[in-house]
């Protein structure tokens, strides 16, 4: 059955199967024969389009679309997407700029000009932060937990940072800071939002 359809198609265009070969097409100089071959191939393309419209073979090379080439509904959809994206970005930016960033004290910047004399540390002398007593440490941890409980993230962070300045690996203070980092980083304070950024 397919052979009859194939031969009837070729007969209707007055072609032979051999004329569809690359070598024949390459050497053919008859315009009419080449036109008939193209018609047969276009029929095949139409058949493929009806069976498999998403076929890569059917994708024609097109230049990049210009705004003037787009249908009005597609152009409006693109404009609306861009407008919505712009609004979202502006909203996020405003939200970020509303926050007040609080940083832990930074060490002094080194003076490249040498205006200030360098600090000399004698042998055996070290610059250590104030060592907390057990009572001071426990008091700071308890007040940090209490501030966390009532939602004052800033004060809780400061209490835990004081402990960590004295004992950098204190597990309770580290857990408190982890809770702060995992919780929403905003807390109402006089109508403003406060973001805490610790520098340890």
C-alpha positions as CSV (number, residue, x, y, z in Angstrom):
1,X,0.0,0.0,0.0
2,X,2.7,2.6,0.8
3,X,4.5,1.8,-2.4
4,X,1.3,2.5,-4.4
5,X,0.9,5.9,-2.6
6,X,4.5,6.7,-3.2
7,X,4.4,5.8,-6.9
8,X,1.1,7.7,-7.3
9,X,2.6,10.8,-5.7
10,X,5.7,10.5,-8.0
11,X,3.5,9.8,-11.0
12,X,1.3,12.9,-10.3
13,X,4.5,15.0,-10.4
14,X,5.9,13.0,-13.3
15,X,9.0,11.9,-11.4
16,X,10.9,8.7,-10.8
17,X,12.3,7.6,-7.4
18,X,15.9,8.0,-8.7
19,X,15.2,11.7,-9.3
20,X,14.9,12.3,-5.6
21,X,18.5,11.2,-5.0
22,X,21.1,13.8,-4.0
23,X,23.4,12.9,-6.9
24,X,20.6,13.5,-9.4
25,X,19.5,16.8,-7.8
26,X,23.1,18.0,-7.8
27,X,23.6,17.4,-11.5
28,X,20.1,18.4,-12.7
29,X,19.9,21.6,-14.7
30,X,16.2,21.3,-15.7
31,X,14.2,24.0,-13.8
32,X,10.9,22.3,-14.3
33,X,12.1,19.0,-12.8
34,X,13.7,20.7,-9.8
35,X,10.4,22.5,-9.2
36,X,8.5,19.2,-9.3
37,X,11.0,17.7,-6.8
38,X,10.5,20.6,-4.4
39,X,6.8,20.1,-4.6
40,X,7.1,16.5,-3.6
41,X,9.4,17.4,-0.8
42,X,7.0,20.2,0.4
43,X,4.2,17.6,0.4
44,X,6.4,15.5,2.7
45,X,7.0,18.5,4.9
46,X,3.2,19.2,5.2
47,X,2.6,15.5,6.1
48,X,5.3,15.7,8.8
49,X,3.7,18.9,10.1
50,X,0.4,17.2,10.5
51,X,2.0,14.2,12.3
52,X,4.6,15.9,14.4
53,X,4.2,19.8,14.4
54,X,7.1,20.2,17.0
55,X,9.6,18.5,14.8
56,X,13.0,20.3,14.6
57,X,13.1,19.7,10.9
58,X,10.1,22.1,10.5
59,X,11.7,25.0,12.4
60,X,12.7,27.6,9.9
61,X,15.7,29.9,10.5
62,X,14.4,33.3,11.4
63,X,16.1,36.5,12.4
64,X,15.5,37.7,15.9
65,X,12.1,39.2,16.3
66,X,11.7,43.0,16.5
67,X,9.2,44.8,18.6
68,X,7.3,45.8,15.4
69,X,7.1,42.2,14.3
70,X,5.3,41.0,17.4
71,X,1.6,40.6,17.6
72,X,-0.1,43.2,19.8
73,X,-1.3,40.8,22.5
74,X,2.2,39.2,22.8
75,X,3.8,42.7,23.0
76,X,1.3,43.7,25.7
77,X,2.1,40.5,27.7
78,X,5.8,41.2,27.5
79,X,5.3,44.9,28.6
80,X,3.2,43.7,31.5
81,X,5.8,41.2,32.6
82,X,8.5,43.9,32.5
83,X,6.3,46.3,34.5
84,X,5.5,43.7,37.1
85,X,9.2,42.7,37.4
86,X,10.2,46.4,37.8
87,X,7.6,46.9,40.5
88,X,8.8,43.8,42.4
89,X,12.5,44.9,42.2
90,X,11.6,48.4,43.5
91,X,9.5,46.9,46.3
92,X,12.4,44.7,47.4
93,X,14.9,47.7,47.1
94,X,12.6,49.9,49.3
95,X,12.2,47.1,51.8
96,X,16.0,46.7,52.1
97,X,16.6,50.4,52.4
98,X,14.1,50.7,55.2
99,X,16.3,48.6,57.4
100,X,18.9,50.2,59.7
101,X,22.1,48.1,59.6
102,X,23.9,47.8,62.9
103,X,27.4,46.5,62.9
104,X,29.6,45.4,65.7
105,X,32.6,47.7,66.3
106,X,35.2,47.4,63.6
107,X,38.9,47.3,64.4
108,X,40.8,50.6,63.5
109,X,42.0,50.8,59.9
110,X,45.8,50.6,59.6
111,X,47.5,53.8,58.8
112,X,49.5,53.5,55.6
113,X,51.2,56.9,56.1
114,X,52.6,56.0,59.5
115,X,51.1,59.1,61.2
116,X,50.4,57.1,64.4
117,X,53.1,55.1,66.1
118,X,52.7,51.4,65.8
119,X,51.5,49.5,68.8
120,X,54.2,47.4,70.4
121,X,53.4,44.4,72.4
122,X,56.1,43.2,74.8
123,X,56.8,39.5,75.1
124,X,54.2,37.7,77.1
125,X,51.7,40.6,76.8
126,X,48.6,39.9,74.6
127,X,45.6,42.0,73.7
128,X,42.7,39.9,75.0
129,X,39.2,41.0,75.4
130,X,37.8,41.4,78.9
131,X,37.4,37.9,80.3
132,X,33.9,37.5,81.8
133,X,33.4,35.9,85.1
134,X,31.1,32.9,85.2
135,X,28.4,35.1,86.8
136,X,28.7,37.8,84.1
137,X,28.6,35.1,81.4
138,X,25.6,33.4,82.8
139,X,23.8,36.7,83.3
140,X,24.5,37.8,79.7
141,X,23.3,34.4,78.4
142,X,20.1,34.6,80.5
143,X,19.4,38.2,79.4
144,X,20.0,37.2,75.8
145,X,17.5,34.4,76.1
146,X,15.0,36.7,77.7
147,X,15.4,39.3,75.0
148,X,14.9,36.5,72.4
149,X,11.8,35.4,74.2
150,X,10.2,38.9,74.1
151,X,11.4,39.5,70.5
152,X,14.1,42.1,71.0
153,X,16.6,40.7,68.5
154,X,19.0,43.6,68.8
155,X,19.5,43.3,72.5
156,X,19.7,39.5,72.4
157,X,22.4,39.7,69.7
158,X,24.4,42.2,71.7
159,X,24.3,40.0,74.8
160,X,25.4,36.9,72.9
161,X,28.1,38.9,71.2
162,X,29.5,40.1,74.5
163,X,29.8,36.5,75.6
164,X,31.4,35.4,72.2
165,X,33.9,38.3,72.5
166,X,35.2,36.7,75.7
167,X,34.6,33.0,74.8
168,X,34.4,32.6,70.9
169,X,33.3,29.0,71.1
170,X,30.7,29.3,73.9
171,X,28.0,26.8,72.7
172,X,25.0,28.6,74.4
173,X,25.9,32.0,72.8
174,X,26.5,30.3,69.4
175,X,23.1,28.6,69.7
176,X,21.5,32.0,70.5
177,X,23.1,33.6,67.5
178,X,21.9,30.7,65.3
179,X,18.4,31.3,66.5
180,X,18.8,34.9,65.6
181,X,20.0,34.1,62.2
182,X,17.2,31.6,61.6
183,X,14.5,33.9,62.8
184,X,13.2,36.8,60.7
185,X,15.8,39.5,61.0
186,X,13.3,42.3,61.8
187,X,12.0,43.5,65.1
188,X,9.8,46.5,65.6
189,X,11.6,49.2,67.5
190,X,10.0,52.6,67.6
191,X,8.3,52.1,64.3
192,X,11.5,51.1,62.4
193,X,12.8,47.8,61.4
194,X,16.3,46.8,62.5
195,X,18.6,44.4,60.9
196,X,21.4,42.9,62.9
197,X,24.7,42.1,61.2
198,X,27.3,40.6,63.5
199,X,31.0,40.7,62.7
200,X,32.7,38.1,64.8
